[in-house]
Amino acid sequence: MAGAKLRSLLPLATLLSQVLVAYTIEFDNEFERLMPHRTTTAKPAKAPRGTPWLVSLAMYANFLRFVDDAGIPAPELLARTRLSQERFNFYRARLGRWWGYLQVGSDAIVRPTAAGSRARAIWAELFDVIEARWRTRFGAADVDRLKTALRSLVARCDRALPDYLPILGYGLFSEADVTGGVEHEVDALPLPALLSKVLLAFALDFERQSELSLAICANVLRLLDAEGAAVRALPALAGVSKEAMTMALGYLEKRGAITIETGDAEKPHKMARLTAPGRRALAAYRERLSLIEERWRAGYGEAVLRELRESLERIVGNADDSAARLFEGLSPHAGGWRASLRPLTTLPHYPMVLHRGGFPDGA
């Protein structure tokens, strides 16, 4: 009973986020196991020539899946991805000369490298693999119920949105890359695409009238009460990387929403504390979450929103308990880069998808 009460208090954006992050980490772990790659723990000098850098699902869903094995002219690829030219150039450069999945010839044809073709084939098959695991773990009926609820919202969205959350921009705002018509093939979308589209729609709604991003509010402001919090503890409390937390704290400090106090003999560690503007921003964040959910309930219908929330709650369980079913698929394989990290005990309240590789916790 206490667990159900706890879940009912979680914002809709948090429920969406934790399901998406859990799916993505499990998906990424399996991709890492199957795909030869480089990471900071597998130095380039130790990897065969042409071995690509490890990246997350976001890089495939938002860009690489549009590249044919035979190659595609850059203008056509830009049209397929529906990205801005600036963001298109970012993906092409990172996935090309930086990370080893693409090559661009003198004829301006974008082609996958041998590693890129292999990675695309592995990624394409993993959606069925991971969903099959989830249907076993959570029950086929609950997974189907969640997908049906998500499809109801995506089908009524008034614009097309990417199949995975975009890389967060300056201030960690959720910038919508894709423009154009509405989504027509909703029934064919995999679970992470459905989750991403609904979550991004919520974030854009939130950020339209907010001076701070949903990512910063959900993962940082939320954790700073009247006493503040030790800076070193915040990444683990939020379930995000140190790098993502550093970016968020720097932005908040620059905006005057927090102060970072150096340690003393009594409290030797740096402390992050809300200022008066920060406290107002925290109150506004909480109020805005409720207002958006109420507005969605009025716009999409009470029954649709109730079905979405209840289906998410059944999957999430108590996501602050690392024994919950949502964590069962998150253990990395032996030798995986996450195996060297502290085991996950919580999941972000909003994904921190960064330029570092698109991992959902900013890693």
C-alpha positions as CSV (number, residue, x, y, z in Angstrom):
1,M,0.0,0.0,0.0
2,A,2.8,2.4,0.9
3,G,4.5,1.6,-2.5
4,A,1.3,2.4,-4.4
5,K,1.0,5.7,-2.5
6,L,4.6,6.6,-3.3
7,R,4.1,5.9,-7.0
8,S,0.9,8.0,-7.1
9,L,3.0,11.0,-5.9
10,L,5.5,10.7,-8.7
11,P,5.0,13.3,-11.5
12,L,4.0,11.9,-14.9
13,A,7.3,13.1,-16.4
14,T,9.2,11.2,-13.8
15,L,7.4,7.9,-14.5
16,L,8.0,8.3,-18.2
17,S,11.6,9.2,-17.6
18,Q,12.4,6.3,-15.4
19,V,10.9,3.7,-17.7
20,L,12.7,5.2,-20.7
21,V,16.1,5.3,-18.9
22,A,15.7,1.8,-17.7
23,Y,14.9,0.5,-21.1
24,T,17.8,2.4,-22.7
25,I,20.4,1.3,-20.2
26,E,19.4,-2.4,-20.7
27,F,19.4,-1.8,-24.5
28,D,22.8,-0.1,-24.4
29,N,24.3,-2.9,-22.2
30,E,23.3,-5.5,-24.7
31,F,24.6,-3.5,-27.6
32,E,27.9,-3.1,-25.8
33,R,28.1,-6.9,-25.3
34,L,27.5,-7.7,-28.9
35,M,29.4,-4.9,-30.7
36,P,33.2,-4.5,-30.8
37,H,33.9,-1.0,-29.5
38,R,36.3,1.4,-27.8
39,T,35.7,3.2,-24.5
40,T,37.9,4.9,-21.9
41,T,38.4,1.4,-20.4
42,A,39.3,-0.1,-23.7
43,K,42.0,2.3,-25.1
44,P,42.2,2.9,-28.8
45,A,45.7,1.5,-28.8
46,K,44.3,-1.9,-27.6
47,A,41.4,-2.0,-30.1
48,P,41.7,-3.1,-33.7
49,R,41.8,-0.4,-36.4
50,G,38.3,0.8,-37.3
51,T,36.8,-0.1,-33.9
52,P,34.1,2.6,-33.2
53,W,33.5,4.5,-30.0
54,L,30.7,3.2,-27.9
55,V,27.5,5.3,-28.1
56,S,23.9,5.1,-26.9
57,L,20.6,4.3,-28.5
58,A,19.9,8.0,-29.1
59,M,22.6,8.1,-31.8
60,Y,21.0,5.3,-33.8
61,A,17.4,6.3,-33.3
62,N,17.9,10.0,-34.3
63,F,20.5,9.6,-37.1
64,L,22.2,6.3,-37.9
65,R,19.0,4.4,-38.8
66,F,18.5,6.8,-41.7
67,V,21.8,5.9,-43.4
68,D,21.4,3.2,-46.0
69,D,24.2,0.6,-46.2
70,A,24.7,1.6,-49.8
71,G,25.1,5.3,-48.7
72,I,22.8,8.3,-49.1
73,P,23.4,11.9,-50.4
74,A,23.8,14.3,-47.5
75,P,20.8,16.5,-48.6
76,E,18.6,13.4,-48.7
77,L,19.8,12.3,-45.3
78,L,19.1,15.8,-43.9
79,A,15.6,15.6,-45.2
80,R,15.1,12.1,-43.7
81,T,16.3,13.1,-40.3
82,R,14.4,16.4,-40.4
83,L,17.2,17.9,-38.2
84,S,18.3,21.5,-38.3
85,Q,21.5,21.9,-40.4
86,E,23.5,22.7,-37.3
87,R,22.4,19.6,-35.4
88,F,22.8,17.5,-38.6
89,N,26.4,18.6,-38.9
90,F,26.9,17.7,-35.3
91,Y,25.7,14.1,-35.7
92,R,27.5,13.6,-39.0
93,A,30.9,14.8,-37.5
94,R,30.6,12.9,-34.3
95,L,29.4,9.7,-35.8
96,G,31.9,10.1,-38.6
97,R,35.5,11.2,-37.9
98,W,35.0,11.3,-34.1
99,W,33.4,7.9,-33.4
100,G,33.9,5.8,-36.5
101,Y,30.4,4.8,-37.7
102,L,30.2,6.9,-40.8
103,Q,32.3,8.2,-43.7
104,V,31.6,11.0,-46.1
105,G,33.1,10.7,-49.5
106,S,34.2,13.5,-51.9
107,D,30.8,12.9,-53.7
108,A,29.0,14.0,-50.5
109,I,27.6,10.5,-50.0
110,V,27.2,9.5,-46.4
111,R,28.1,5.8,-46.0
112,P,28.4,3.6,-42.9
113,T,31.8,2.2,-42.2
114,A,32.0,-1.6,-41.9
115,A,31.6,-1.1,-38.1
116,G,28.7,1.2,-38.7
117,S,26.8,-1.4,-40.8
118,R,27.4,-4.0,-38.2
119,A,26.2,-1.6,-35.4
120,R,23.1,-0.7,-37.4
121,A,22.2,-4.4,-37.8
122,I,22.6,-5.1,-34.1
123,W,20.7,-2.0,-33.0
124,A,17.8,-2.8,-35.4
125,E,17.3,-6.3,-33.9
126,L,17.6,-5.3,-30.2
127,F,14.2,-3.6,-30.0
128,D,12.5,-7.0,-30.3
129,V,15.1,-8.6,-27.9
130,I,14.6,-6.1,-25.1
131,E,10.8,-5.9,-25.5
132,A,10.7,-9.7,-25.2
133,R,12.6,-9.5,-21.9
134,W,10.2,-6.8,-20.7
135,R,7.2,-8.9,-21.6
136,T,8.6,-11.7,-19.6
137,R,9.6,-9.5,-16.7
138,F,6.6,-7.3,-16.4
139,G,4.0,-9.3,-18.1
140,A,2.8,-9.1,-21.8
141,A,-0.5,-7.5,-20.7
142,D,1.2,-4.6,-18.8
143,V,3.6,-3.9,-21.6
144,D,0.8,-3.9,-24.2
145,R,-1.3,-1.7,-21.9
146,L,1.5,0.8,-21.7
147,K,2.2,0.9,-25.4
148,T,-1.5,1.4,-26.1
149,A,-1.7,4.3,-23.7
150,L,1.3,5.9,-25.2
151,R,0.0,5.4,-28.8
152,S,-3.2,7.3,-27.8
153,L,-1.2,10.4,-27.0
154,V,1.4,10.2,-29.8
155,A,-1.4,9.8,-32.4
156,R,-2.9,13.0,-31.2
157,C,0.3,15.0,-31.1
158,D,0.1,18.0,-33.4
159,R,3.7,17.7,-34.6
160,A,6.3,15.1,-35.5
161,L,8.9,14.5,-32.8
162,P,12.1,12.4,-32.9
163,D,12.2,8.7,-32.1
164,Y,14.5,9.4,-29.2
165,L,15.0,12.4,-27.0
166,P,17.4,15.0,-28.6
167,I,20.7,15.9,-27.1
168,L,20.1,18.6,-24.5
169,G,21.1,22.1,-25.5
170,Y,22.5,25.0,-23.6
171,G,21.0,25.2,-20.1
172,L,20.1,21.5,-20.6
173,F,16.9,22.5,-22.4
174,S,15.1,19.8,-24.4
175,E,15.3,21.3,-27.9
176,A,13.0,19.7,-30.4
177,D,15.1,19.0,-33.6
178,V,12.3,17.6,-35.8
179,T,9.8,19.7,-37.6
180,G,7.1,18.7,-40.1
181,G,3.9,16.8,-40.1
182,V,2.4,14.5,-37.5
183,E,3.5,10.9,-37.0
184,H,1.4,8.5,-39.2
185,E,2.8,5.0,-38.4
186,V,2.2,5.1,-34.6
187,D,1.5,1.3,-34.4
188,A,5.0,0.5,-35.7
189,L,6.9,2.6,-33.2
190,P,8.9,0.7,-30.6
191,L,8.5,1.3,-26.9
192,P,11.4,3.8,-26.5
193,A,10.1,5.9,-29.4
194,L,6.7,6.1,-27.9
195,L,8.1,7.0,-24.5
196,S,10.4,9.6,-26.0
197,K,7.8,11.4,-28.0
198,V,5.4,11.7,-25.1
199,L,8.1,12.7,-22.7
200,L,9.5,15.3,-25.1
201,A,6.1,16.7,-25.7
202,F,5.7,17.2,-21.9
203,A,9.2,18.8,-21.6
204,L,8.5,21.2,-24.4
205,D,5.2,22.1,-22.7
206,F,7.1,22.6,-19.4
207,E,9.9,24.6,-20.8
208,R,7.8,26.9,-23.0
209,Q,7.1,29.0,-19.9
210,S,10.1,28.1,-17.6
211,E,13.4,29.9,-17.2
212,L,15.0,26.5,-16.2
213,S,14.9,23.3,-18.1
214,L,12.9,20.3,-16.9
215,A,16.2,18.3,-16.7
216,I,17.7,20.7,-14.2
217,C,14.6,21.1,-12.2
218,A,13.9,17.4,-11.9
219,N,17.4,16.3,-11.3
220,V,18.9,19.1,-9.2
221,L,16.5,21.6,-7.8
222,R,14.3,18.8,-6.6
223,L,17.1,17.5,-4.3
224,L,17.9,20.9,-2.7
225,D,15.8,21.4,0.4
226,A,16.3,24.2,3.0
227,E,19.5,22.6,4.2
228,G,21.0,22.1,0.8
229,A,23.0,19.1,-0.2
230,A,26.6,18.0,-0.5
231,V,27.8,18.5,-4.1
232,R,29.6,15.2,-4.1
233,A,26.4,13.3,-3.1
234,L,24.2,14.8,-5.8
235,P,25.1,12.6,-8.8
236,A,24.2,9.4,-6.9
237,L,21.0,11.0,-5.5
238,A,19.9,12.1,-8.9
239,G,21.1,9.0,-10.8
240,V,23.1,11.0,-13.3
241,S,26.8,11.3,-14.1
242,K,29.2,13.7,-12.4
243,E,29.7,15.5,-15.7
244,A,25.9,16.1,-16.1
245,M,25.6,17.3,-12.5
246,T,28.5,19.7,-12.9
247,M,26.9,21.2,-16.0
248,A,23.6,21.7,-14.2
249,L,25.1,23.2,-11.1
250,G,27.2,25.6,-13.1
251,Y,24.2,26.8,-15.0
252,L,22.1,27.2,-11.8
253,E,25.0,29.1,-10.0
254,K,25.4,31.4,-13.0
255,R,21.6,32.1,-13.0
256,G,21.7,32.9,-9.3
257,A,19.4,30.0,-8.3
258,I,22.0,28.3,-6.0
259,T,25.2,29.1,-4.2
260,I,28.1,26.6,-3.9
261,E,29.7,27.0,-0.5
262,T,33.2,25.7,0.2
263,G,33.7,23.2,3.0
264,D,34.8,24.0,6.6
265,A,35.9,22.1,9.6
266,E,32.3,21.1,10.5
267,K,31.2,20.3,6.9
268,P,34.3,19.6,4.9
269,H,32.5,19.1,1.6
270,K,31.1,21.7,-0.8
271,M,27.4,22.4,-0.3
272,A,24.8,23.5,-2.9
273,R,22.1,25.7,-1.4
274,L,19.1,27.3,-3.0
275,T,18.9,31.1,-3.1
276,A,15.6,33.0,-2.9
277,P,15.2,32.8,-6.7
278,G,16.1,29.1,-6.5
279,R,13.4,28.4,-4.0
280,R,10.9,30.2,-6.2
281,A,12.0,28.2,-9.1
282,L,11.6,25.0,-7.2
283,A,8.0,26.0,-6.2
284,A,7.3,26.9,-9.8
285,Y,8.6,23.5,-11.0
286,R,6.3,21.6,-8.7
287,E,3.3,23.7,-9.6
288,R,4.0,23.5,-13.4
289,L,4.2,19.7,-13.3
290,S,0.7,19.6,-11.8
291,L,-0.7,22.2,-14.2
292,I,0.6,20.4,-17.3
293,E,-0.8,17.1,-16.2
294,E,-4.1,18.7,-15.5
295,R,-4.1,20.4,-18.9
296,W,-3.3,17.1,-20.5
297,R,-6.0,15.4,-18.6
298,A,-8.5,18.0,-20.0
299,G,-7.1,17.9,-23.5
300,Y,-6.5,14.1,-24.0
301,G,-9.2,12.9,-21.7
302,E,-9.4,11.7,-18.1
303,A,-9.5,8.0,-19.1
304,V,-6.4,8.3,-21.4
305,L,-4.3,10.0,-18.7
306,R,-5.4,7.6,-16.0
307,E,-4.6,4.6,-18.2
308,L,-1.1,6.1,-19.0
309,R,-0.3,6.8,-15.4
310,E,-1.5,3.5,-14.1
311,S,0.3,1.5,-16.7
312,L,3.6,3.4,-16.0
313,E,3.2,2.9,-12.3
314,R,2.8,-0.8,-12.7
315,I,6.1,-0.9,-14.6
316,V,8.0,1.5,-12.3
317,G,7.0,0.0,-9.0
318,N,9.1,1.7,-6.4
319,A,11.9,3.1,-8.5
320,D,13.8,4.3,-5.4
321,D,14.2,0.7,-4.4
322,S,17.0,-1.0,-6.4
323,A,15.3,-4.3,-5.8
324,A,12.3,-3.2,-7.9
325,R,11.7,-5.1,-11.2
326,L,12.7,-2.0,-13.2
327,F,16.3,-2.6,-12.0
328,E,16.4,-6.3,-12.9
329,G,17.8,-5.7,-16.4
330,L,20.3,-3.0,-15.5
331,S,23.2,-5.0,-14.3
332,P,26.0,-4.6,-16.8
333,H,27.8,-7.7,-18.2
334,A,31.2,-8.5,-17.0
335,G,33.7,-6.2,-18.5
336,G,31.1,-3.6,-19.5
337,W,32.0,0.0,-18.7
338,R,29.1,0.4,-16.3
339,A,30.5,-2.6,-14.3
340,S,33.2,-0.2,-13.0
341,L,30.7,2.2,-11.6
342,R,28.7,2.2,-8.4
343,P,25.6,0.1,-8.9
344,L,22.5,2.1,-9.8
345,T,20.2,2.8,-6.8
346,T,17.9,5.4,-8.4
347,L,17.0,6.6,-11.9
348,P,16.9,10.1,-13.2
349,H,13.7,12.1,-13.0
350,Y,14.5,13.3,-16.5
351,P,17.0,11.8,-18.9
352,M,20.3,13.7,-19.3
353,V,21.1,13.0,-22.9
354,L,24.4,14.8,-23.6
355,H,26.8,15.2,-26.5
356,R,29.2,12.7,-24.9
357,G,27.5,9.8,-26.6
358,G,23.8,10.2,-25.9
359,F,23.6,8.0,-22.7
360,P,20.4,8.7,-20.8
361,D,22.2,9.5,-17.5
362,G,24.7,11.8,-19.0
363,A,27.5,9.3,-18.7
